[in-house]
Amino acid sequence: MDLNALIDDIANRADDFLVEKSDRKDARAAIGALLTTDYPQVAAKDRPRVIGGVMAVLEEEDFFGTEFAGDSWNDSDDDEAGE
């Protein structure tokens, strides 16, 4: 089985089965459940790689809404601009 193709397939279907799962822990569990039901032929040793691969794709696509970097509550940049 081509694990990279499987990772891409699951990541492409994420909008369908991760509805209202913005929490990464819940998303990992849902991906694991999907593997169990839809892809029982995936070996236990390969499951962490698939789950991690799907999560990496979703993170790259900003699936979890992490568009802000750094401390959004820190306004020290404003203080420096006023000096």
Number of C-alpha atoms within 10 A of each C-alpha: 8 6 14 13 11 17 19 15 12 22 23 13 10 19 12 10 14 17 9 10 15 12 10 14 9 13 22 18 12 17 21 16 13 14 18 14 9 9 13 11 10 15 10 10 8 10 17 13 14 22 20 14 19 24 22 14 16 18 14 11 12 11 17 15 10 10 7 7 6 6 8 7 6 8 9 9 8 9 8 8 7 6 5
